[in-house]
């Protein structure tokens, strides 16, 4: 897997130095931001690149307050 994120992730990770974000090392950050603020394109990317199981595991281990409530329900159905 290429550790560089697609440019369309820039708006989701605006508070990070995007060019230095490593998709593998920052997996939780990428997944949580994609779930909270991304659209279907972002969700497809995390599913394709990390796999449903990994996304599910990250979401289960993430504090409920870190995921927007309405989004958490949808993500729990999909992942």
ROSE-4610 file (N, C-alpha, C; in Angstrom, 1 decimal, always signed):
// ROSE-4610
residu = [X/X/X/X/X/X/X/X/X/X/X/X/X/X/X/X/X/X/X/X/X/X/X/X/X/X/X/X/X/X/X/X/X/X/X/X/X/X/X/X/X/X/X/X/X/X/X/X/X/X/X/X/X/X/X/X/X/X/X/X/X/X/X/X/X/X/X/X/X/X/X/X/X/X/X/X/X/X/X/X/X/X/X/X/X/X/X/X/X/X/X/X/X/X/X/X/X/X/X/X/X/X/X/X/X/X/X/X/X/X/X/X/X/X/X/X/X/X/X/X/X/X/X/X/X/X/X/X/X/X/X/X/X/X/X/X/X/X/X/X/X/X/X/X/X/X/X/X/X/X/X/X/X/X/X/X/X/X/X/X/X/X/X/X/X/X/X/X/X/X/X/X/X/X/X/X/X/X/X/X/X/X/X/X/X/X/X/X/X/X/X/X/X/X/X/X/X/X/X/X/X/X/X/X/X/X/X/X/X/X/X/X/X/X/X/X/X/X/X/X/X/X/X/X/X/X/X/X/X/X/X/X/X/X/X/X/X]
num = [1/1/1/2/2/2/3/3/3/4/4/4/5/5/5/6/6/6/7/7/7/8/8/8/9/9/9/10/10/10/11/11/11/12/12/12/13/13/13/14/14/14/15/15/15/16/16/16/17/17/17/18/18/18/19/19/19/20/20/20/21/21/21/22/22/22/23/23/23/24/24/24/25/25/25/26/26/26/27/27/27/28/28/28/29/29/29/30/30/30/31/31/31/32/32/32/33/33/33/34/34/34/35/35/35/36/36/36/37/37/37/38/38/38/39/39/39/40/40/40/41/41/41/42/42/42/43/43/43/44/44/44/45/45/45/46/46/46/47/47/47/48/48/48/49/49/49/50/50/50/51/51/51/52/52/52/53/53/53/54/54/54/55/55/55/56/56/56/57/57/57/58/58/58/59/59/59/60/60/60/61/61/61/62/62/62/63/63/63/64/64/64/65/65/65/66/66/66/67/67/67/68/68/68/69/69/69/70/70/70/71/71/71/72/72/72/73/73/73/74/74/74/75/75/75/76/76/76/77/77/77/78/78/78/79/79/79]
x = [+0.8/+0.0/+0.9/+0.5/+1.2/+0.8/+1.8/+1.5/+1.1/+1.0/+0.6/-0.9/-1.6/-3.0/-3.3/-4.5/-4.9/-5.2/-5.0/-5.2/-6.5/-7.6/-8.9/-9.1/-8.0/-8.1/-7.6/-7.0/-6.4/-7.4/-8.7/-9.6/-10.0/-9.9/-10.2/-9.1/-7.9/-6.7/-6.0/-6.8/-6.3/-5.4/-5.5/-4.7/-3.4/-3.1/-1.9/-1.0/+0.3/+1.1/+0.8/-0.1/-0.6/+0.5/+1.5/+2.6/+3.4/+3.3/+4.0/+3.1/+1.8/+0.9/+1.2/+1.5/+1.7/+0.4/-0.2/-1.5/-1.5/-0.3/-0.2/+0.0/+1.0/+1.3/+0.1/-0.6/-1.7/-3.1/-3.1/-4.3/-5.6/-5.4/-6.6/-7.1/-6.1/-6.5/-7.2/-6.6/-7.2/-8.6/-8.8/-10.1/-11.1/-10.8/-11.7/-12.1/-11.2/-11.5/-12.3/-12.0/-12.8/-14.2/-14.4/-15.7/-16.5/-15.9/-16.6/-16.9/-15.9/-16.1/-16.0/-15.7/-15.6/-16.9/-16.8/-18.0/-17.8/-18.6/-18.6/-17.2/-16.6/-15.3/-14.2/-14.3/-13.3/-13.6/-14.9/-15.2/-14.8/-15.0/-14.6/-13.0/-12.3/-10.9/-10.4/-10.9/-10.5/-10.9/-12.0/-12.5/-11.5/-11.2/-10.4/-8.9/-8.4/-7.0/-6.7/-7.7/-7.4/-8.2/-9.3/-10.2/-11.2/-12.4/-13.5/-13.1/-12.4/-12.0/-11.2/-10.2/-9.4/-10.2/-11.0/-11.8/-12.7/-13.4/-14.2/-13.5/-12.3/-11.5/-11.1/-10.7/-10.4/-11.6/-12.8/-14.0/-14.4/-14.2/-14.6/-13.7/-12.4/-11.4/-11.4/-12.1/-12.2/-13.3/-13.0/-14.0/-15.2/-16.4/-17.6/-17.6/-17.1/-17.1/-16.3/-15.4/-14.6/-15.3/-16.4/-17.2/-18.5/-18.9/-20.2/-21.3/-22.3/-23.4/-24.1/-24.5/-25.2/-24.3/-23.1/-22.1/-21.8/-21.7/-21.3/-22.3/-23.6/-24.7/-24.5/-24.3/-24.1/-22.8/-21.8/-20.5/-20.6/-21.4/-21.6/-22.3/-23.2/-23.9/-23.0/-22.2/-21.3/-20.1/-19.5/-18.3/-18.5]
y = [-1.2/+0.0/+1.2/+2.2/+3.5/+4.2/+4.8/+5.5/+6.9/+7.4/+8.8/+8.8/+9.7/+9.8/+10.6/+10.3/+11.1/+12.6/+13.5/+14.9/+15.3/+14.5/+14.8/+14.6/+14.1/+14.0/+15.3/+16.2/+17.5/+18.2/+18.4/+19.2/+18.5/+17.2/+16.5/+16.5/+16.8/+16.8/+18.1/+19.2/+20.5/+21.0/+20.4/+20.8/+20.0/+19.2/+18.4/+18.8/+18.6/+18.8/+17.6/+17.9/+16.8/+16.0/+16.7/+16.0/+15.1/+15.2/+14.3/+13.3/+13.3/+12.3/+11.0/+9.9/+8.6/+7.8/+7.3/+6.7/+5.5/+4.8/+3.6/+4.0/+4.9/+5.4/+6.2/+6.9/+7.7/+7.1/+5.8/+5.1/+5.5/+5.6/+6.0/+7.4/+8.4/+9.7/+9.8/+9.1/+9.1/+8.5/+7.4/+6.7/+7.6/+8.1/+8.9/+10.1/+10.8/+12.0/+11.7/+10.6/+10.2/+9.9/+9.2/+8.8/+10.1/+10.9/+12.1/+13.2/+13.4/+14.6/+14.2/+13.0/+12.6/+12.3/+12.1/+11.6/+10.2/+9.7/+8.3/+8.0/+8.9/+8.7/+8.4/+9.1/+8.9/+7.5/+7.2/+6.0/+4.8/+4.9/+3.8/+3.7/+4.8/+4.7/+4.0/+4.3/+3.7/+2.2/+1.9/+0.5/-0.3/+0.3/-0.4/-0.5/+0.5/+0.5/-0.1/+0.0/-0.6/-1.9/-2.0/-3.2/-3.0/-3.6/-3.5/-3.8/-4.9/-5.4/-4.3/-3.7/-2.7/-1.5/-1.0/+0.2/-0.1/-1.3/-1.7/-1.7/-2.3/-2.4/-1.0/-0.1/+1.3/+2.0/+1.8/+2.5/+1.9/+0.6/+0.0/+0.6/+0.8/+1.2/+2.7/+3.4/+4.9/+5.3/+6.3/+6.8/+7.3/+7.0/+7.5/+9.0/+9.7/+11.2/+11.7/+10.8/+11.2/+11.0/+10.3/+10.1/+10.8/+11.5/+12.2/+11.1/+11.4/+10.3/+9.8/+10.6/+10.2/+9.4/+9.8/+9.1/+7.8/+7.7/+6.4/+5.4/+5.7/+4.7/+4.2/+5.1/+4.7/+3.9/+4.3/+3.5/+2.2/+2.0/+0.7/-0.2/+0.3/-0.5/-1.0/+0.0/-0.3/-1.1/-0.8/-1.5/-2.4]
z = [+0.0/+0.0/+0.0/-0.8/-0.9/+0.4/+1.1/+2.3/+2.2/+0.9/+0.6/+0.4/+1.0/+0.8/-0.4/-1.0/-2.2/-1.7/-2.7/-2.4/-1.8/-2.2/-1.7/-0.2/+0.5/+1.9/+2.6/+1.8/+2.4/+3.2/+2.8/+3.6/+4.9/+4.9/+6.2/+7.2/+6.7/+7.6/+7.5/+7.5/+7.4/+8.5/+9.7/+10.8/+10.9/+9.9/+9.8/+8.6/+8.7/+7.6/+6.6/+5.7/+4.8/+4.1/+3.6/+2.9/+3.7/+5.0/+5.9/+6.6/+6.3/+6.9/+6.2/+7.0/+6.5/+6.8/+5.7/+5.9/+6.8/+6.9/+7.8/+9.2/+9.4/+10.8/+11.4/+10.6/+11.1/+10.8/+10.7/+10.4/+11.1/+12.5/+13.3/+12.9/+12.8/+12.4/+11.1/+10.1/+8.8/+8.8/+9.5/+9.5/+10.2/+11.4/+12.2/+11.4/+10.8/+10.1/+8.8/+8.2/+7.0/+7.4/+8.5/+8.9/+9.4/+10.1/+10.6/+9.5/+8.7/+7.8/+6.3/+6.0/+4.6/+3.9/+2.6/+1.9/+1.4/+0.5/+0.1/-0.5/-1.2/-1.8/-0.8/+0.4/+1.4/+2.1/+2.3/+2.9/+2.1/+0.8/-0.1/-0.1/+0.0/+0.0/+1.3/+2.5/+3.7/+3.7/+3.1/+3.1/+2.2/+1.0/+0.0/+0.5/+1.2/+1.6/+3.0/+3.9/+5.2/+5.4/+4.7/+4.8/+5.9/+5.7/+6.6/+8.0/+8.2/+9.5/+10.3/+9.7/+10.3/+10.6/+9.7/+10.0/+11.2/+11.2/+12.3/+13.6/+13.6/+14.9/+15.4/+14.4/+14.8/+15.4/+14.8/+15.3/+16.7/+16.9/+18.2/+19.3/+19.0/+20.0/+20.2/+19.3/+19.4/+20.4/+21.2/+22.2/+21.4/+22.0/+21.3/+21.1/+21.9/+21.8/+20.6/+20.0/+18.9/+17.6/+17.6/+16.3/+16.5/+15.5/+15.5/+15.6/+16.4/+16.7/+15.5/+14.6/+13.4/+12.5/+12.4/+11.5/+12.1/+13.4/+14.1/+13.8/+13.8/+13.4/+12.0/+11.1/+9.7/+9.5/+10.1/+10.0/+10.6/+11.7/+12.3/+11.4/+10.6/+9.6/+8.5/+8.0/+6.9/+7.2/+8.4/+8.8/+10.0]
